[in-house]
Amino acid sequence: MRTRSFAVLALLLLAACTEDPAPTTTAEAQFVVNPGTGDRLFTIAVSAGNASHVIQTPLTAPYTVLMENAYPPVQGIVTTEDPDAIADLQLAFGGETVPRIAEPGQKFPGCPEGLSDQQTCVNNCPSFLAAPCVVPEPGPVEVRFDVSSVPPSALFTANVGSLNQDHLISTTTTPASVFLEDPAESASGVFTKFDQQTSLTVNLYVDGVLRDSATSGSGNTGDAVVQYQFD
């Protein structure tokens, strides 16, 4: 009986320690900020096990932020001045079809302590881990593709990568920012619009410096292609 009791206890401890296990491989993290009834302005900080980024220039919802090659757990924090600026902040990791959704002012378990009422935080941290679950650590090189269009809310797909990796981005809506984590030697992206009457512009930033820009104009059937070779 004592042997059986120890076995049952071991199983219970194992279940407690593996509750809500986080994924252990890199994947795409998609953050979507949906507009509220207010001014729609916000700033955002996103982080993962291998990188963290802050976009300090105010953005306008709706807006999508992608982290390619992100190591879990991942987290996004949106800050607004207008309490009605956003409707929600959504997170999908690794192709999840049902996103995690944080309403304005909501903080998921594992979010940093001391966030204000004007900050919204979502993550995919295991619920048994104490806050903060994600410790922001900037990567060695920050690569960001900013995608915009005229008119806005245009659909596009993309392929981004570097010497050591390649990622296919499924259908996404402008405006958007795409971060490429842990690139090696170079960064490049090919962005394809759905509507040929749309003008699609892509700006490639490396460590905050604009390194390349391309536009696929209205009526142009070509892609917007950007690339940069690191020093």
Summary of the structure (lengths in Angstrom):
residues: 231
radius of gyration: 19.6
end to end distance: 67.1
largest distance: 77.6
contacts: 754
relative contact order: 0.15
helix: 7%
strand: 51%
